[in-house]
Amino acid sequence: MRPVFIFLAALFGLLSHPVLAHFKLNQNVRVHHVTHSDAGLDVYLRMPLSYLLSELVGPEGQDGLPVPAPYTYNQIEDGALMHYLDQAALLSDPDRLAILAADTVDLSAIGQLQLATVMSMRLYPLGSEPGFATLSEAQDATTAGDVYPTAVGETYVGDVMLDLHISYAAGPVGTYSMSHRSNPGLPGQDETANLILDYNNGQIRTFRATGLMHDPITISGSATAAASTFVVEGIRHILEGPDHVLFVLCMIIGALNLKSLLARVTGFTLGHTVTLILGFFGIAPSGAWFIPTVELAIAVSIIYAAVMAVQPPDQEHGDLKAFAITSGIGLLHGFGFSFMLHQILRVDAPNVWQSLLAFNVGVELGQLMIVVLVWPLVLFLRKQPGRVWIGSRAAVAVCASLIAMVWVVERAEFFL
């Protein structure tokens, strides 16, 4: 029973994960469009302003407040320290802020770190920023209009997006690497979604990375290399998503044999593939209630899957029933996948189908990894005295249900 106790301890560790497994990327996304020419490379970058300024806050002064970061001012609101954009400072000297932003990006080509030249910069209040999914949108966003809309009132630093055009006079470049040096110390920064779209010789390659990108990402003209970054992200999305892990576990312990397991996994795969595509292309309700409803339904689906795992099997139509149920539940999880991915890709983004397919392949590989790890343990426990397997399966189902119940309560708060 020792492996079971170790497994259950790890399972309870899932409680330390954030309540929402999706929809966390609306303010921690960085998009890079990179064009090639005989002169070198041009990078059009969109990132949250807080990623640049958070780590530049100074020590505490005599007034008890920290020295504001450049282009900001601080004040206490309801006992909390808030950081505002100093619009007067920005409009009087925007070039310095642009240089600070450019200095956080490292681009290496031909074996050398390249010197960045700032071409233009624009700031936008969150929610009013123009499109940035295509190269033409990125070029317009970094040049059109004022540096910052003058009619906007006081704005939190965290509610501002920065668009930047940087040029690197590196000459003709095929392969290069890119990284970021900033470490803002913000919640959720390790899940930052980085998208790099490389335009070279009429080809567009889309690369994906998660985190602060302190380790350089190598960008080349290889379609396989670009797709592999989305495969990796699909795997991560499953393995680092506690709700997905719990549901797959419940599917595994509820399967009588390999055929039964295949029916469950196939149903789930088909279900989430359908709604991943539908949700990504906007064929889903757009009301503010829909995303929280999906999150709540996903938590409830785990409880249902746990109950189904310990019920006596239907000998006549058990596999068909399990296929239908997991297909339906897969529909819910697919919306979760699609909304997460839609934060960084849009329908008119280049190579959207390749990226979507590669991400889905990663999701399937992530599920397969869990199955490969857990199924042998299930087979081992089934060879033990009956009470061992029954008790182990019940313990896993109860733990999964308890964790999911916590999520149900927390996610239901949206509707109160």
N, C-alpha and C positions, 0 to 999 in steps of 0.2 A: 504493500500500500504506500510505501515511501514515495515512489514516483508520482502517485496521485496527489499526495500532500504538497509536494514541490510544485506540481502543476497548478493546484488550487491557489497556492500562495502567489504564483505569478499572475493568475487570473484576477485575484483581488487587487493586485497592483494596477490593474487597468482603471481603478477608481480614481487614481491620481491624474488621469488624463482629463483634458478639457471636456466640458459637457457637450459642446457642439463639435461634431467631427467634420463639418463642412462649412462653407460660406464664411470663411475667416479671411479671405484674401482681398477684400475690397479696398483695403488701405495699405497692404504690404505687398504690392506688385511692382516689379521693375521691368520695363519693356525697352529693349534695345533694337533699333534698326541700323544695320551696318551696310554701307555701300562702298564699292570698290571703284577706283579710277587709277589712271597711270600715276597720279600725284600721291595716292595713298588711300586712307580710309576716312570715312565720315560716319560718326555715330550720332544717332538721334535717340536720346534717352529720356524716359519718363520715370520719375520716382517720387515717393512721398518726401516732402520737405523735412519732416521730422527725422528721417534717416540721415540727413546731413547735419542738422543742428543739435540733436539731442546730446551728443557726446561733447559738444562745445560749451555746455553750461559750466560756469565757473564755480569756485568755492563760495561758501556762505559768507555774506557780508555783515556789516554791523547792524543792518536792519533785520537780520535773521533770514533773509532771502538769498538764494544763490545769485551770483553775478550772471546776468542774462547772457545767453548765447548771442553771437552777432545777429543783427536784424530781428531781435525779439525783445520783448519786455515781459516781466512776470508780475503776477498779483495773486493774492489768496482769495479763493472763492469757496465758501462753505467749508472752510478748513482745509482745502486742497490747493496745492500750488499749480497754477495754470500758466501756460506759455502762449503768448500772443505774437503774431507777426507784426513787426514794427514797419508799417507801410511807408512812413516818412523816410526812414533809413534806407529802405529798399529802393525807393524812387530816386533818392539823391545819389546812390552809388550802387547800382545793380551789378556792375562789372565784378566787384570783389566777391559777391555771392556766387556768381557764375564760375569764378576761378576756384573758389572753395569746393564747389560741386565737381568741377572737372578733376581736381586733385584727388578725389576719392576713387577715381577710376584708373586702373592700371591696364594698359594694352601693350602687349609685347608682340613684335613681328621681326622676322629675320634675325632672331636671337637677341634682340635688344628691346629694352623698355622705351616706348615711343613718347615723345613730347606732345602734349595736348595743346591745341589752340582753340579757344572758345570763339564760336561764330555767333551764337545767339542764345537767349534764354527767355522763357516766359513762365510765369506762375499763375495758377488757377485755383480758385476755391473748389474744394472737393464737391463734385456733383455738377459743376459748370464747365469742367474741362472738355475740350473738343475730342473727337475720336483720335485714336493713336494706333489702330489695328493695322493700317496699311502705311506704306512708305510715304505716299502723298499726304496722308493725314498727319503723319509725324512731321513732315517738312512744313506743313501749314501751321501746326500747333506751335512750333518753335520760332516762328517768324511773324505770324499775324497778330495785329493788335498791340496794345500797350504791354509793358513788362508785367503789370498787374492791373486788374480792373479798378479804376479809381473810385467807382461808386460803391464798392464793397465796404461794409463797416468792419468792426473789430472781428478778427478771425483767429481761431486757435491755430497754432503751428501744425498740429496734427490733422487739420482740415485743409491743407494746401498741398497741391501737386506741383512739382517742378519739372519743366520740359527743357532740355538742353541739347544744343547742337555742338559737337566737338569734332575737330578735324585733326588728323594725324598725317603729317607729310612723310610717309614711310616709303613712297614709291610703290610700284606694283607689288601686291601682297596676295598670296594664295591662302596660306594657313597662318592663323594668329591665335593668341590666347588673351582672355579678358578676365579680370577679377575686380572686386571692390575692397577698399581698405577700411571703410567706416564700420563702426561697431556701436550703434546707437543705444544699446541696452534696453530695448523696448520689448514689451510682452509680445510673443508671437513672432519675433524676428527670425527665429530658426525655421519658420515655415514660409518665409518670403518666397514668392513665386517669381522667378527670373525667366524672362523670355528673350531670346536672342534670334533675330531674323536677319540672315546674311544674304545679301544680294550680290551675285558675282557671275559674270558671263551668262546672263540671261536665266540663271538658276536661282531659286530661293530656297534656302535651307533654314528650318526652324529648330532651334535648340532650346532645351528646357533644363533648369536647375533649381533646386530648393535651398534656401538658406541665405546667408550673407555673401556667398560667393567669395570667401577669402581665398579658397583654393582656385587657381586659374582654370577656366573652361577653355578647352581647345576647340576652335571653330575651323572647320574645313568644308570643302565642297562635297563631302561624302554624305549621300542620302541615308546610308546605313547608320553612320555616326549620329546624324540628327535624330533619326527615328529612335535610336537606342536610348536617347535621353528621356523620351516620353515613355518608353517601356519601363525604364527605371522608376519614373514617377508613378506609373500605375501600380507597380509592385509596392512602392512605399505607401501609396494611398491605402492599400489593403492592410499591409503589415503594421502600419502605424495608426490605423483607424480602429479603435477598440470595439466599436459597434459591429464593424465588418468581421473582425476576428471572432467575436462571440457568436455571431450568427453562423459562420462557417463551422465553428466547433459544435454547435447544436445540430447542424446538418450531419456532421460526421458521427456523433455518438448515437444519432437516431437511425443510422443506416444498418440494416441487417447483414448486408454483404456488399461486395464491391459493385455488383449490379445496382443495388439499391442506392449506394453512395453516388454512382454515376448519374442515376436519374435525378437525384437532388441537386447535384452540382450543375448538371446540364440545364435544368429548369431555371436555376438562379442565374446562370450565365445568359440564357436567352432573354429572361425578363429584364435584367439590368442593361443588356445591350440595346434593347428596343428603346427604353426610356432615356438612356444616355444620349442616344441620337436625337430623340424627340425633344428632350429638355434643352440640349445644346443648341438646336436650331429654333428654339423659342416656341415649340408646339406644346405649351403648358400654360396653366394659369399664371398671370403676372402680378396678382394681388400680393400685398404685403403679408397676408395670412398664409400663403402657400408654402413658403420655405419652412417656417416653424411647424406647419402641419406635417410636412414630409419628415422633418426631424423627429417629431413626436411619434409618428407612425412607425418609423424605423426602430425606435426604442421598444414600442409595443410589439413589433414583429419578432424581436429577440425573445420576449417572454413567451409568445405563442410558439416559436420554434423550440424553446426549452421544454414546454409542456408536450409538444408533439414528439419530442425525442424519447420521452419516458412512457408514452402511452403504448399499450399492446398493439403490435402491428396488424394491419389489415392484410391477411394472407392472400386474399383474392385480387384486390386492386390497390395494394399498398404502394407499389412503386409509381403507378399512374397518379394516385392521389398526391403523393409526395412531390412528384414532378409539377403538378398543377399548383400546389401550394407554394413551393419555392419559386416558381415562375412569377406568381403574383407578388411575393415578397421582393423578388428581384426587381420588379418594376419600381418599387419604392426606392431601393438602394441606387438604382440607375439614375433617378432624378438627383440624388445626392451627388453622384459622380459628375453628372453633366453640369450642375450649377457651379461646382468647384472649378471645373475646367473652363467654363464659359467666362469666368472672371479674367482669364488670361488670353483666351482666343475668342475671336468673333467669327460669325459666319462668313464675312468677307475677308478674313485673314488668309494670307497665302498658305497653301499646303494644308488646309484645315482637315481634309479627309485623311491624309497620311498621319497627321498628328493624332487625330481622334482614334484611328485604328491602332496606332502604336500604343496609345494610352490604354486602350481596352485590352490589348494583348498583355500588357503589364498587369492589369487587374486579374486576368485569368492566371497568369504565372504566380501572382501573389497567393491566390486561392490554392493553387496546386502545391505551393510550398507548405502551406498549413496542413493540407491533406497528407502530404508525404511525411511530415513530422509527427502527426497525431495518429493516423490510421494504424501504424505498427503498434503503438501503445494500446489502442483499442483492441486489436487482435490478441495482444498479449494478455490483457485483462479478461477477455472472454474465455481464455483457456484456464483461468483460475476458477475456484469454487464459485458457484452461481451468485452467492451473496456479495462476493468481491466486485464482480462486474456490475451487478444491480446497484450496489451502494456507491461505486465510483461514478457511474453514469448519473445517478440521482444527485450526487454531490456537485458535479459539474453543472447540471441543469439548474439546481437551486442557486448556485453562485451566480450563474449567468442571469437568472431571473432577478435576483436581488440587485445586481449592478444595474440592470435595465430598468428596474423599478425606480431607482434613484434618478436615472436620466429622465424617466417619464415625469416624475414630480417636478424636476428642474425645468424641463422643456415646456411643461404645461403652464408654467408661470407666465408665459407670453400671453396666454388667453385670459388671464385673470385681471 
